[in-house]
Every structure is written in structure tokens, then in C-alpha cells.
Amino acid sequence: MKKHYRHENDCLNCGTILEGHFCHNCGQPNLEIKESFGHMMNHAISDYFHFDEQFFHTLKPLLFKPGYLTNEYMAGRRAQYLHPVKMYIFISLVFFLLFFQQSNNVKVTQTEMTAGQLIGAVNVINQNAYMPPQVKKEAINDLYRDNGYLIIKNHLVKDTSKRERERIKEEATNPHFVNTTTHDTSYSQYLANQNKLPATNRDNWFIRYYNKKAFTINKQKINIKEVVEEGLKHNFPKMMFVLLPLFALILLITFYKNKKFYVEHMIYSFHLHCFIFLFLTMLMILKFLIPISSDSLIGWLTFAAEIAIALYIYKSLRAVYHRGRWRTIIKMIGMSLTYLLVFSVCMALLLVITAINAV
């Protein structure tokens, strides 16, 4: 993009006499004050997203030269490339927007229940000898269709007491029903019964908290699945950002003999995650432009993407840490397993925290 520089050589910000297009004292570019609206917007977008020569200088080595950007950055050659943190924020933003949008567009195909399925369900009910005839009749009458799936309201349970049947009816009518650990019908009744028990026989704080949440969900008809999914959408990108320094710590331990500083591993962590997110973003765009209906073709495409990412990681590790082939492969396997373990633990914690904060 062409920039309109001033002919005067004084900095408008600090008054320093300039020797070029930028002030060596404050860093402000010596641009014209009066500019067109289009030029002003282009300049603003270019500065914010770095969609200028920096972006294209960074894009090519990021995709086709594994480890090159990390070595360039640590060698001090940084001016022509995007900063790793800014690049990660932008690429991850685009990736998660496309990823969650693609998840929302997944459609569930509804199928009709066939006569054979209905007859089979009735036979299952009739084969349960422990059920009284009246209960069998109610079970058969309670068969219905929901989105193409067979639902039996009373679930063929042995306990056919009035309270239990009311609970089963509530569970059947509310698809997001959450079971409590008590047969009480309200949380206040549950607390009253708990207070009557000796202190040693009362439920612990976790069960009490769980029952409180379960009663709240069932009372307000909260779609807990949708709430948790929405929470994951907001928190998963944050979790991935937290994983960056943890991944750098894994690299520090794995390649401790290289005597690199922690910040060097951190820069490599940013560049590697930028490539993975950018590569997956391009893959999602490709699937969007060329709709693929064959499951086998999707499987092969996914397999090829996994091989490409693994090969990129291997080459980038060799370029940055200068190890032999087999030592790099062994360390790569150990690093990947450790990262998978850390990712699983963080994901489990994320699910727990999201579920707790859901209501």
C-alpha cells in the first residue's frame, strides 16, 4: 500500500529533526495529516491487522519453511515479520470463528421409526416378566417418536412406586432432566431432611452442591447441554492460550541440553500453533468451497492433514533444535504424549469449571 509521507523533516509528535520517514526518537511515521477517507481506513486496517508486506513476508515461511521464523526472530531479524503474539491472536481468532461456525451448521438427519422397530420395542417390553400387566400396557402406550428415535417413557424400571413414576415422567418430558442423588421433590425438602440427620450421616458439600444445581436445572427447564456448549465456545480459546506456555515448558524439559532460554521455546510455541491453526483454517475453507459428501474421502483428507502437520513439526524441531533424525523423532513422540496428557487434564478442568458455572 502506498503511503503519503510529508516533505518536511520535523516530527509532528516530538519535534525531532528526521533523517527518514520515521522518527528515531518516538517512532512515529512522518505521514501527511490530510488524507482521503479510503487511505485513512486502509492505513488503519493495515496497522491493526498488519495486512501489508509484513503479513506476506510472514505467511510464506510460516507455511513452507518449518522453524525458519523462530530462527529469524531469535537472530534479531524481526522487522519484516509479524510479531508472534499478534500473529497468534489474529490467526486463532479466524480459526475459532470458522470452527465454531462450522460446528453450528452441522445438521442432524431425522429418520422415521419403522414398523419393525416398533414391534421390536413392544416385544422387549413383553419379554420383561417382572413387569405387571398394567405396567406393560402403560409402557406400550408411552411409546412415541422424537426426532426419529424410539423413546419409552418409563424406561422399563422395576420400581413402579408413585414417586418413582413421577420422576421418570419428568425425565421423559424434559430431555435435559438432571438426576439428583435424592428422592426429595424440592431442594428445600432435601435440606430439611438433611438437617434431621446426624452430622456424620449428612451428604458432603459436593453432593449438596450437585443437588442444588440439579434442582435448579429441572425447575427452570434449563438446556444444560446448550449452556455447557456455549461456555466451551467462550473458554476453549482461552484454554489454548494458557496451553502455550505449558507447551513451551514441555519443550524446555525435552530439549534441556540445547541450553535455550524459556522465551525461545515460547516463540517456537507461538509459531507452531500459528501454523496448525492456519493450516486447519485453510482446510475448513477448502471443505466449504468443495463440499465433500463421501465419508471415506473425508477420512483420507483428515489422515493426509495429520501426516502434513506431523511432518511439519518434525522438520521445525530439527531446524530449531538441531538434533539428529531418530533423536528428534523420539523426543517428538515423548513431547506429543506429554502435551496430550496436559491437554486432556486442562480439557477435563475446563469441562468441570464450565459445568459448574453453567447455572
MARNUSE-491124 format. One record per residue (C-alpha): x negated, y, z; residue in three letters; residue number from 0. Coordinates in nm, 3 decimals, decimal comma. Layout:
X/Y/Z/Ala/NUM;
...
***
This chain:
0,000/0,000/0,000/Met/0;
-0,137/0,342/-0,099/Lys/1;
-0,193/0,579/0,193/Lys/2;
-0,185/0,958/0,164/His/3;
-0,484/1,096/0,353/Tyr/4;
-0,539/1,466/0,435/Arg/5;
-0,813/1,664/0,263/His/6;
-0,903/1,843/0,589/Glu/7;
-1,163/1,673/0,806/Asn/8;
-1,032/1,769/1,153/Asp/9;
-0,842/1,515/1,365/Cys/10;
-0,490/1,640/1,434/Leu/11;
-0,477/1,439/1,756/Asn/12;
-0,801/1,536/1,936/Cys/13;
-0,968/1,795/1,707/Gly/14;
-1,281/1,590/1,638/Thr/15;
-1,461/1,655/1,308/Ile/16;
-1,413/1,348/1,091/Leu/17;
-1,653/1,168/0,864/Glu/18;
-1,397/0,941/0,704/Gly/19;
-1,029/0,855/0,705/His/20;
-1,025/0,758/1,076/Phe/21;
-1,122/0,946/1,388/Cys/22;
-1,420/0,788/1,561/His/23;
-1,308/0,940/1,893/Asn/24;
-0,938/0,842/1,922/Cys/25;
-0,891/0,611/1,624/Gly/26;
-0,601/0,798/1,462/Gln/27;
-0,590/0,783/1,079/Pro/28;
-0,614/1,119/0,902/Asn/29;
-0,280/1,086/0,720/Leu/30;
-0,062/1,359/0,572/Glu/31;
0,202/1,492/0,814/Ile/32;
0,469/1,540/0,550/Lys/33;
0,555/1,220/0,369/Glu/34;
0,857/1,072/0,197/Ser/35;
1,107/0,858/0,386/Phe/36;
1,012/0,550/0,186/Gly/37;
0,641/0,597/0,257/His/38;
0,711/0,656/0,624/Met/39;
0,917/0,333/0,653/Met/40;
0,662/0,130/0,458/Asn/41;
0,385/0,260/0,679/His/42;
0,583/0,184/0,996/Ala/43;
0,666/-0,171/0,884/Ile/44;
0,308/-0,227/0,773/Ser/45;
0,171/-0,114/1,110/Asp/46;
0,425/-0,318/1,309/Tyr/47;
0,411/-0,647/1,122/Phe/48;
0,072/-0,599/0,958/His/49;
0,217/-0,680/0,618/Phe/50;
-0,082/-0,529/0,444/Asp/51;
-0,425/-0,653/0,341/Glu/52;
-0,478/-0,792/0,692/Gln/53;
-0,186/-1,029/0,657/Phe/54;
-0,301/-1,171/0,323/Phe/55;
-0,664/-1,182/0,437/His/56;
-0,549/-1,392/0,734/Thr/57;
-0,294/-1,614/0,559/Leu/58;
-0,528/-1,786/0,314/Lys/59;
-0,798/-1,902/0,560/Pro/60;
-0,533/-1,993/0,818/Leu/61;
-0,372/-2,238/0,576/Leu/62;
-0,667/-2,366/0,376/Phe/63;
-0,979/-2,320/0,593/Lys/64;
-0,932/-2,502/0,926/Pro/65;
-1,131/-2,341/1,207/Gly/66;
-1,261/-2,059/0,986/Tyr/67;
-1,062/-1,781/1,154/Leu/68;
-1,173/-1,888/1,501/Thr/69;
-1,539/-1,884/1,398/Asn/70;
-1,497/-1,547/1,227/Glu/71;
-1,329/-1,397/1,531/Tyr/72;
-1,594/-1,522/1,773/Met/73;
-1,866/-1,394/1,537/Ala/74;
-1,719/-1,044/1,564/Gly/75;
-1,579/-1,022/1,211/Arg/76;
-1,225/-0,926/1,312/Arg/77;
-1,121/-0,602/1,141/Ala/78;
-0,986/-0,764/0,823/Gln/79;
-0,780/-1,028/1,006/Tyr/80;
-0,468/-1,014/1,219/Leu/81;
-0,518/-1,036/1,593/His/82;
-0,447/-1,395/1,707/Pro/83;
-0,188/-1,293/1,969/Val/84;
0,004/-1,062/1,733/Lys/85;
-0,006/-1,326/1,462/Met/86;
0,128/-1,592/1,701/Tyr/87;
0,414/-1,370/1,821/Ile/88;
0,528/-1,293/1,468/Phe/89;
0,493/-1,646/1,325/Ile/90;
0,656/-1,812/1,628/Ser/91;
0,942/-1,561/1,612/Leu/92;
1,015/-1,651/1,250/Val/93;
0,974/-2,022/1,318/Phe/94;
1,213/-2,039/1,614/Phe/95;
1,472/-1,826/1,436/Leu/96;
1,475/-2,067/1,141/Leu/97;
1,451/-2,375/1,363/Phe/98;
1,750/-2,289/1,584/Phe/99;
1,949/-2,165/1,285/Gln/100;
1,889/-2,498/1,113/Gln/101;
2,000/-2,682/1,428/Ser/102;
2,325/-2,484/1,439/Asn/103;
2,404/-2,575/1,079/Asn/104;
2,393/-2,950/1,141/Val/105;
2,741/-3,086/1,073/Lys/106;
2,883/-3,400/1,226/Val/107;
3,074/-3,611/0,976/Thr/108;
3,406/-3,728/1,115/Gln/109;
3,528/-4,077/1,035/Thr/110;
3,871/-4,228/1,073/Glu/111;
3,924/-4,522/1,308/Met/112;
4,010/-4,829/1,107/Thr/113;
4,286/-5,075/1,191/Ala/114;
4,020/-5,336/1,267/Gly/115;
3,861/-5,108/1,529/Gln/116;
4,199/-5,053/1,691/Leu/117;
4,275/-5,427/1,700/Ile/118;
3,929/-5,493/1,841/Gly/119;
3,979/-5,239/2,118/Ala/120;
4,314/-5,395/2,213/Val/121;
4,152/-5,739/2,222/Asn/122;
3,881/-5,609/2,455/Val/123;
4,149/-5,482/2,691/Ile/124;
4,346/-5,808/2,679/Asn/125;
4,034/-6,014/2,748/Gln/126;
3,978/-5,841/3,083/Asn/127;
4,159/-6,094/3,304/Ala/128;
4,108/-5,892/3,622/Tyr/129;
4,335/-5,615/3,497/Met/130;
4,703/-5,633/3,598/Pro/131;
4,950/-5,648/3,305/Pro/132;
5,077/-5,296/3,380/Gln/133;
4,723/-5,155/3,370/Val/134;
4,656/-5,333/3,040/Lys/135;
4,969/-5,178/2,896/Lys/136;
4,860/-4,830/3,013/Glu/137;
4,512/-4,886/2,866/Ala/138;
4,655/-4,977/2,526/Ile/139;
4,891/-4,681/2,535/Asn/140;
4,600/-4,450/2,620/Asp/141;
4,408/-4,531/2,302/Leu/142;
4,363/-4,227/2,082/Tyr/143;
4,129/-4,077/1,823/Arg/144;
3,887/-3,792/1,889/Asp/145;
3,661/-3,681/1,602/Asn/146;
3,676/-4,029/1,455/Gly/147;
3,562/-4,205/1,774/Tyr/148;
3,765/-4,453/1,978/Leu/149;
3,848/-4,329/2,329/Ile/150;
4,003/-4,536/2,608/Ile/151;
4,115/-4,302/2,882/Lys/152;
4,095/-4,530/3,187/Asn/153;
3,762/-4,691/3,083/His/154;
3,879/-5,043/3,190/Leu/155;
3,777/-4,993/3,554/Val/156;
3,874/-5,234/3,831/Lys/157;
3,959/-4,960/4,083/Asp/158;
4,309/-4,852/3,987/Thr/159;
4,388/-4,652/4,300/Ser/160;
4,581/-4,331/4,256/Lys/161;
4,282/-4,108/4,337/Arg/162;
4,054/-4,303/4,107/Glu/163;
4,304/-4,292/3,823/Arg/164;
4,336/-3,915/3,867/Glu/165;
3,960/-3,883/3,847/Arg/166;
3,948/-4,098/3,532/Ile/167;
4,228/-3,896/3,377/Lys/168;
4,037/-3,573/3,447/Glu/169;
3,721/-3,723/3,298/Glu/170;
3,910/-3,831/2,986/Ala/171;
4,091/-3,500/2,930/Thr/172;
3,780/-3,291/2,997/Asn/173;
3,496/-3,410/2,767/Pro/174;
3,246/-3,210/2,975/His/175;
3,354/-3,357/3,309/Phe/176;
3,065/-3,398/3,556/Val/177;
3,092/-3,677/3,813/Asn/178;
3,039/-3,582/4,176/Thr/179;
2,891/-3,808/4,443/Thr/180;
3,212/-3,787/4,647/Thr/181;
3,580/-3,875/4,604/His/182;
3,690/-3,541/4,752/Asp/183;
3,911/-3,334/4,525/Thr/184;
3,755/-2,995/4,610/Ser/185;
3,424/-2,859/4,732/Tyr/186;
3,584/-2,712/5,047/Ser/187;
3,724/-3,054/5,134/Gln/188;
3,382/-3,207/5,072/Tyr/189;
3,216/-2,957/5,308/Leu/190;
3,483/-3,015/5,572/Ala/191;
3,427/-3,390/5,560/Asn/192;
3,052/-3,340/5,571/Gln/193;
3,078/-3,126/5,886/Asn/194;
3,269/-3,406/6,059/Lys/195;
2,980/-3,646/6,008/Leu/196;
2,674/-3,668/6,237/Pro/197;
2,382/-3,460/6,115/Ala/198;
2,182/-3,772/6,028/Thr/199;
2,460/-3,907/5,803/Asn/200;
2,525/-3,591/5,602/Arg/201;
2,414/-3,552/5,241/Asp/202;
2,081/-3,379/5,182/Asn/203;
2,052/-3,034/5,028/Trp/204;
2,006/-3,165/4,675/Phe/205;
2,326/-3,376/4,675/Ile/206;
2,520/-3,090/4,833/Arg/207;
2,391/-2,853/4,566/Tyr/208;
2,473/-3,103/4,292/Tyr/209;
2,829/-3,148/4,419/Asn/210;
2,878/-2,771/4,435/Lys/211;
2,771/-2,735/4,071/Lys/212;
2,983/-3,033/3,962/Ala/213;
3,296/-2,896/4,128/Phe/214;
3,233/-2,553/3,970/Thr/215;
3,188/-2,703/3,623/Ile/216;
3,502/-2,919/3,647/Asn/217;
3,712/-2,636/3,791/Lys/218;
3,613/-2,378/3,531/Gln/219;
3,609/-2,625/3,239/Lys/220;
3,255/-2,516/3,158/Ile/221;
3,099/-2,670/2,849/Asn/222;
2,780/-2,767/3,029/Ile/223;
2,626/-2,912/2,712/Lys/224;
2,658/-2,586/2,521/Glu/225;
2,533/-2,383/2,818/Val/226;
2,224/-2,602/2,855/Val/227;
2,154/-2,594/2,480/Glu/228;
2,180/-2,215/2,478/Glu/229;
1,945/-2,195/2,775/Gly/230;
1,694/-2,418/2,599/Leu/231;
1,701/-2,194/2,293/Lys/232;
1,602/-1,897/2,505/His/233;
1,345/-2,075/2,721/Asn/234;
1,174/-2,313/2,480/Phe/235;
0,971/-2,040/2,300/Pro/236;
0,861/-1,913/2,642/Lys/237;
0,752/-2,263/2,738/Met/238;
0,546/-2,292/2,421/Met/239;
0,372/-1,964/2,502/Phe/240;
0,292/-2,097/2,851/Val/241;
0,151/-2,413/2,694/Leu/242;
-0,110/-2,214/2,502/Leu/243;
-0,341/-2,152/2,800/Pro/244;
-0,280/-2,510/2,919/Leu/245;
-0,388/-2,640/2,580/Phe/246;
-0,696/-2,417/2,598/Ala/247;
-0,774/-2,571/2,939/Leu/248;
-0,749/-2,919/2,786/Ile/249;
-0,994/-2,809/2,516/Leu/250;
-1,230/-2,668/2,780/Leu/251;
-1,235/-3,004/2,960/Ile/252;
-1,254/-3,211/2,642/Thr/253;
-1,541/-3,014/2,488/Phe/254;
-1,715/-2,904/2,807/Tyr/255;
-2,059/-2,990/2,662/Lys/256;
-2,019/-2,721/2,396/Asn/257;
-2,060/-2,455/2,670/Lys/258;
-1,791/-2,234/2,519/Lys/259;
-1,609/-1,974/2,722/Phe/260;
-1,243/-2,029/2,805/Tyr/261;
-1,141/-1,735/2,582/Val/262;
-1,297/-1,911/2,280/Glu/263;
-1,075/-2,214/2,339/His/264;
-0,783/-1,975/2,381/Met/265;
-0,847/-1,816/2,041/Ile/266;
-0,860/-2,159/1,878/Tyr/267;
-0,535/-2,250/2,056/Ser/268;
-0,361/-1,944/1,909/Phe/269;
-0,489/-2,011/1,558/His/270;
-0,395/-2,380/1,567/Leu/271;
-0,041/-2,315/1,690/His/272;
-0,005/-2,039/1,430/Cys/273;
-0,089/-2,285/1,155/Phe/274;
0,152/-2,552/1,288/Ile/275;
0,441/-2,306/1,321/Phe/276;
0,369/-2,153/0,980/Leu/277;
0,341/-2,496/0,816/Phe/278;
0,669/-2,614/0,970/Leu/279;
0,836/-2,287/0,869/Thr/280;
0,731/-2,342/0,508/Met/281;
0,861/-2,698/0,532/Leu/282;
1,201/-2,580/0,658/Met/283;
1,224/-2,323/0,380/Ile/284;
1,138/-2,596/0,127/Leu/285;
1,416/-2,819/0,261/Lys/286;
1,656/-2,527/0,244/Phe/287;
1,568/-2,441/-0,117/Leu/288;
1,564/-2,804/-0,227/Ile/289;
1,840/-2,985/-0,033/Pro/290;
1,736/-3,344/0,031/Ile/291;
2,013/-3,598/0,083/Ser/292;
1,807/-3,917/0,089/Ser/293;
1,707/-4,032/0,438/Asp/294;
1,410/-4,225/0,301/Ser/295;
1,282/-3,917/0,118/Leu/296;
1,316/-3,708/0,433/Ile/297;
1,125/-3,976/0,622/Gly/298;
0,840/-3,974/0,372/Trp/299;
0,828/-3,594/0,373/Leu/300;
0,812/-3,589/0,754/Thr/301;
0,537/-3,853/0,751/Phe/302;
0,336/-3,651/0,497/Ala/303;
0,373/-3,337/0,713/Ala/304;
0,246/-3,524/1,020/Glu/305;
-0,057/-3,651/0,827/Ile/306;
-0,130/-3,300/0,697/Ala/307;
-0,115/-3,150/1,048/Ile/308;
-0,334/-3,427/1,194/Ala/309;
-0,591/-3,380/0,914/Leu/310;
-0,591/-3,003/0,971/Tyr/311;
-0,651/-3,048/1,345/Ile/312;
-0,939/-3,289/1,277/Tyr/313;
-1,109/-3,052/1,031/Lys/314;
-1,060/-2,749/1,255/Ser/315;
-1,210/-2,932/1,554/Leu/316;
-1,514/-3,027/1,351/Arg/317;
-1,553/-2,670/1,224/Ala/318;
-1,525/-2,508/1,567/Val/319;
-1,690/-2,764/1,798/Tyr/320;
-1,945/-2,920/1,556/His/321;
-1,904/-3,282/1,660/Arg/322;
-1,951/-3,598/1,455/Gly/323;
-1,662/-3,773/1,283/Arg/324;
-1,598/-4,052/1,532/Trp/325;
-1,660/-3,838/1,840/Arg/326;
-1,420/-3,580/1,702/Thr/327;
-1,156/-3,848/1,638/Ile/328;
-1,193/-3,996/1,988/Ile/329;
-1,175/-3,654/2,154/Lys/330;
-0,883/-3,560/1,932/Met/331;
-0,688/-3,869/2,043/Ile/332;
-0,762/-3,804/2,411/Gly/333;
-0,677/-3,435/2,375/Met/334;
-0,350/-3,517/2,196/Ser/335;
-0,238/-3,769/2,459/Leu/336;
-0,315/-3,525/2,739/Thr/337;
-0,130/-3,246/2,562/Tyr/338;
0,168/-3,478/2,502/Leu/339;
0,177/-3,557/2,874/Leu/340;
0,161/-3,189/2,969/Val/341;
0,427/-3,107/2,711/Phe/342;
0,656/-3,381/2,849/Ser/343;
0,617/-3,256/3,205/Val/344;
0,686/-2,895/3,101/Cys/345;
0,986/-3,007/2,895/Met/346;
1,128/-3,201/3,192/Ala/347;
1,081/-2,899/3,419/Leu/348;
1,244/-2,678/3,156/Leu/349;
1,546/-2,908/3,137/Leu/350;
1,582/-2,914/3,516/Val/351;
1,549/-2,536/3,551/Ile/352;
1,787/-2,473/3,260/Thr/353;
2,046/-2,715/3,403/Ala/354;
2,021/-2,556/3,750/Ile/355;
2,068/-2,205/3,607/Asn/356;
2,344/-2,316/3,368/Ala/357;
2,624/-2,213/3,604/Val/358;
***
